[in-house]
């Protein structure tokens, strides 16, 4: 009799896979948009720079002049006691939060909102930033280049932080010991260590056992959990795949190149 494989156990809410979000200080996002931010500026002070388990960058605790507080990702050069400005009239300075329409082209920004008021969605990992490429004044859109290099259009009313997220180079340092990766997996709810399906027994995984040493054939997208492993809805695999070798470059059994299909 078989058992539930790892792909089935993920997402069921068990203690093994649940994210330990109770260890975090709170949601890292902007405060809701109000009239003060739309017309002028509100100031705050950086009270603390803290480490939050499971996040790739340090977090700054900001206390605003009206008594409210929020958590935001710290940018390079931020320090305790720094004055942060939030609003459409804020200065173009690292750490300040402005709408994209007020940020000059070519500026590096981070924690960019996808929609105005959502708190920030893009460029939130340590050492990452987005670049403001252009403003479409008539359409109210701003073109951004994301850390991946992809360009997207975002509402010009969406907010962003000036600067680069702190914590860059974190992934360059090797783990060295398995224990360090174990503690990282605990803070991020990863399943560690990860075992290959081929290394398991036939009762534990479809790729287990010794009868099919290279895995299994592609499975449909509608396959049930427990069967949906390996190549999922793959259109083709292997060296004969036209995505790898075009048909006109393939050599047939007779040694004659195959013709391209009409």
Secondary structure as a PSIPRED ss2 file (coil, helix, strand):
# PSIPRED VFORMAT (PSIPRED V4.0)

   1 X C   1.000  0.000  0.000
   2 X C   1.000  0.000  0.000
   3 X C   1.000  0.000  0.000
   4 X C   1.000  0.000  0.000
   5 X C   1.000  0.000  0.000
   6 X H   0.000  1.000  0.000
   7 X H   0.000  1.000  0.000
   8 X H   0.000  1.000  0.000
   9 X H   0.000  1.000  0.000
  10 X C   1.000  0.000  0.000
  11 X C   1.000  0.000  0.000
  12 X C   1.000  0.000  0.000
  13 X C   1.000  0.000  0.000
  14 X C   1.000  0.000  0.000
  15 X C   1.000  0.000  0.000
  16 X C   1.000  0.000  0.000
  17 X C   1.000  0.000  0.000
  18 X C   1.000  0.000  0.000
  19 X C   1.000  0.000  0.000
  20 X C   1.000  0.000  0.000
  21 X H   0.000  1.000  0.000
  22 X H   0.000  1.000  0.000
  23 X H   0.000  1.000  0.000
  24 X C   1.000  0.000  0.000
  25 X C   1.000  0.000  0.000
  26 X C   1.000  0.000  0.000
  27 X C   1.000  0.000  0.000
  28 X E   0.000  0.000  1.000
  29 X C   1.000  0.000  0.000
  30 X C   1.000  0.000  0.000
  31 X C   1.000  0.000  0.000
  32 X C   1.000  0.000  0.000
  33 X C   1.000  0.000  0.000
  34 X C   1.000  0.000  0.000
  35 X H   0.000  1.000  0.000
  36 X H   0.000  1.000  0.000
  37 X H   0.000  1.000  0.000
  38 X H   0.000  1.000  0.000
  39 X H   0.000  1.000  0.000
  40 X C   1.000  0.000  0.000
  41 X E   0.000  0.000  1.000
  42 X E   0.000  0.000  1.000
  43 X E   0.000  0.000  1.000
  44 X E   0.000  0.000  1.000
  45 X E   0.000  0.000  1.000
  46 X E   0.000  0.000  1.000
  47 X E   0.000  0.000  1.000
  48 X E   0.000  0.000  1.000
  49 X E   0.000  0.000  1.000
  50 X E   0.000  0.000  1.000
  51 X C   1.000  0.000  0.000
  52 X C   1.000  0.000  0.000
  53 X C   1.000  0.000  0.000
  54 X C   1.000  0.000  0.000
  55 X C   1.000  0.000  0.000
  56 X C   1.000  0.000  0.000
  57 X C   1.000  0.000  0.000
  58 X C   1.000  0.000  0.000
  59 X E   0.000  0.000  1.000
  60 X E   0.000  0.000  1.000
  61 X E   0.000  0.000  1.000
  62 X E   0.000  0.000  1.000
  63 X E   0.000  0.000  1.000
  64 X E   0.000  0.000  1.000
  65 X C   1.000  0.000  0.000
  66 X C   1.000  0.000  0.000
  67 X C   1.000  0.000  0.000
  68 X C   1.000  0.000  0.000
  69 X E   0.000  0.000  1.000
  70 X E   0.000  0.000  1.000
  71 X E   0.000  0.000  1.000
  72 X E   0.000  0.000  1.000
  73 X E   0.000  0.000  1.000
  74 X C   1.000  0.000  0.000
  75 X E   0.000  0.000  1.000
  76 X C   1.000  0.000  0.000
  77 X C   1.000  0.000  0.000
  78 X C   1.000  0.000  0.000
  79 X C   1.000  0.000  0.000
  80 X C   1.000  0.000  0.000
  81 X C   1.000  0.000  0.000
  82 X C   1.000  0.000  0.000
  83 X E   0.000  0.000  1.000
  84 X E   0.000  0.000  1.000
  85 X E   0.000  0.000  1.000
  86 X E   0.000  0.000  1.000
  87 X E   0.000  0.000  1.000
  88 X C   1.000  0.000  0.000
  89 X C   1.000  0.000  0.000
  90 X C   1.000  0.000  0.000
  91 X C   1.000  0.000  0.000
  92 X C   1.000  0.000  0.000
  93 X C   1.000  0.000  0.000
  94 X C   1.000  0.000  0.000
  95 X C   1.000  0.000  0.000
  96 X C   1.000  0.000  0.000
  97 X E   0.000  0.000  1.000
  98 X E   0.000  0.000  1.000
  99 X E   0.000  0.000  1.000
 100 X H   0.000  1.000  0.000
 101 X H   0.000  1.000  0.000
 102 X H   0.000  1.000  0.000
 103 X C   1.000  0.000  0.000
 104 X C   1.000  0.000  0.000
 105 X C   1.000  0.000  0.000
 106 X C   1.000  0.000  0.000
 107 X C   1.000  0.000  0.000
 108 X E   0.000  0.000  1.000
 109 X E   0.000  0.000  1.000
 110 X E   0.000  0.000  1.000
 111 X C   1.000  0.000  0.000
 112 X E   0.000  0.000  1.000
 113 X C   1.000  0.000  0.000
 114 X C   1.000  0.000  0.000
 115 X C   1.000  0.000  0.000
 116 X C   1.000  0.000  0.000
 117 X C   1.000  0.000  0.000
 118 X C   1.000  0.000  0.000
 119 X C   1.000  0.000  0.000
 120 X C   1.000  0.000  0.000
 121 X C   1.000  0.000  0.000
 122 X E   0.000  0.000  1.000
 123 X C   1.000  0.000  0.000
 124 X C   1.000  0.000  0.000
 125 X C   1.000  0.000  0.000
 126 X C   1.000  0.000  0.000
 127 X C   1.000  0.000  0.000
 128 X C   1.000  0.000  0.000
 129 X C   1.000  0.000  0.000
 130 X E   0.000  0.000  1.000
 131 X E   0.000  0.000  1.000
 132 X E   0.000  0.000  1.000
 133 X E   0.000  0.000  1.000
 134 X E   0.000  0.000  1.000
 135 X E   0.000  0.000  1.000
 136 X E   0.000  0.000  1.000
 137 X C   1.000  0.000  0.000
 138 X C   1.000  0.000  0.000
 139 X C   1.000  0.000  0.000
 140 X C   1.000  0.000  0.000
 141 X E   0.000  0.000  1.000
 142 X E   0.000  0.000  1.000
 143 X E   0.000  0.000  1.000
 144 X E   0.000  0.000  1.000
 145 X E   0.000  0.000  1.000
 146 X C   1.000  0.000  0.000
 147 X C   1.000  0.000  0.000
 148 X C   1.000  0.000  0.000
 149 X C   1.000  0.000  0.000
 150 X C   1.000  0.000  0.000
 151 X E   0.000  0.000  1.000
 152 X E   0.000  0.000  1.000
 153 X E   0.000  0.000  1.000
 154 X E   0.000  0.000  1.000
 155 X E   0.000  0.000  1.000
 156 X C   1.000  0.000  0.000
 157 X C   1.000  0.000  0.000
 158 X C   1.000  0.000  0.000
 159 X E   0.000  0.000  1.000
 160 X E   0.000  0.000  1.000
 161 X E   0.000  0.000  1.000
 162 X E   0.000  0.000  1.000
 163 X C   1.000  0.000  0.000
 164 X C   1.000  0.000  0.000
 165 X E   0.000  0.000  1.000
 166 X C   1.000  0.000  0.000
 167 X C   1.000  0.000  0.000
 168 X C   1.000  0.000  0.000
 169 X C   1.000  0.000  0.000
 170 X H   0.000  1.000  0.000
 171 X H   0.000  1.000  0.000
 172 X H   0.000  1.000  0.000
 173 X C   1.000  0.000  0.000
 174 X C   1.000  0.000  0.000
 175 X C   1.000  0.000  0.000
 176 X C   1.000  0.000  0.000
 177 X C   1.000  0.000  0.000
 178 X H   0.000  1.000  0.000
 179 X H   0.000  1.000  0.000
 180 X H   0.000  1.000  0.000
 181 X H   0.000  1.000  0.000
 182 X H   0.000  1.000  0.000
 183 X H   0.000  1.000  0.000
 184 X H   0.000  1.000  0.000
 185 X H   0.000  1.000  0.000
 186 X H   0.000  1.000  0.000
 187 X H   0.000  1.000  0.000
 188 X H   0.000  1.000  0.000
 189 X C   1.000  0.000  0.000
 190 X C   1.000  0.000  0.000
 191 X C   1.000  0.000  0.000
 192 X C   1.000  0.000  0.000
 193 X C   1.000  0.000  0.000
 194 X C   1.000  0.000  0.000
 195 X C   1.000  0.000  0.000
 196 X C   1.000  0.000  0.000
 197 X H   0.000  1.000  0.000
 198 X H   0.000  1.000  0.000
 199 X H   0.000  1.000  0.000
 200 X C   1.000  0.000  0.000
 201 X C   1.000  0.000  0.000
 202 X C   1.000  0.000  0.000
 203 X C   1.000  0.000  0.000
 204 X C   1.000  0.000  0.000
 205 X C   1.000  0.000  0.000
 206 X C   1.000  0.000  0.000
 207 X C   1.000  0.000  0.000
 208 X C   1.000  0.000  0.000
 209 X C   1.000  0.000  0.000
 210 X C   1.000  0.000  0.000
 211 X C   1.000  0.000  0.000
 212 X C   1.000  0.000  0.000
 213 X C   1.000  0.000  0.000
 214 X C   1.000  0.000  0.000
 215 X C   1.000  0.000  0.000
 216 X C   1.000  0.000  0.000
 217 X C   1.000  0.000  0.000
 218 X C   1.000  0.000  0.000
 219 X E   0.000  0.000  1.000
 220 X C   1.000  0.000  0.000
 221 X C   1.000  0.000  0.000
 222 X C   1.000  0.000  0.000
 223 X C   1.000  0.000  0.000
 224 X C   1.000  0.000  0.000
 225 X C   1.000  0.000  0.000
 226 X C   1.000  0.000  0.000
 227 X C   1.000  0.000  0.000
 228 X C   1.000  0.000  0.000
 229 X C   1.000  0.000  0.000
 230 X C   1.000  0.000  0.000
 231 X C   1.000  0.000  0.000
 232 X E   0.000  0.000  1.000
 233 X C   1.000  0.000  0.000
 234 X C   1.000  0.000  0.000
 235 X C   1.000  0.000  0.000
 236 X C   1.000  0.000  0.000
 237 X C   1.000  0.000  0.000
 238 X C   1.000  0.000  0.000
 239 X C   1.000  0.000  0.000
 240 X C   1.000  0.000  0.000
 241 X C   1.000  0.000  0.000
 242 X C   1.000  0.000  0.000
 243 X C   1.000  0.000  0.000
 244 X C   1.000  0.000  0.000
 245 X C   1.000  0.000  0.000
 246 X C   1.000  0.000  0.000
 247 X H   0.000  1.000  0.000
 248 X H   0.000  1.000  0.000
 249 X H   0.000  1.000  0.000
 250 X C   1.000  0.000  0.000
 251 X E   0.000  0.000  1.000
 252 X C   1.000  0.000  0.000
 253 X C   1.000  0.000  0.000
 254 X C   1.000  0.000  0.000
 255 X C   1.000  0.000  0.000
 256 X C   1.000  0.000  0.000
 257 X E   0.000  0.000  1.000
 258 X C   1.000  0.000  0.000
 259 X C   1.000  0.000  0.000
 260 X C   1.000  0.000  0.000
 261 X C   1.000  0.000  0.000
 262 X C   1.000  0.000  0.000
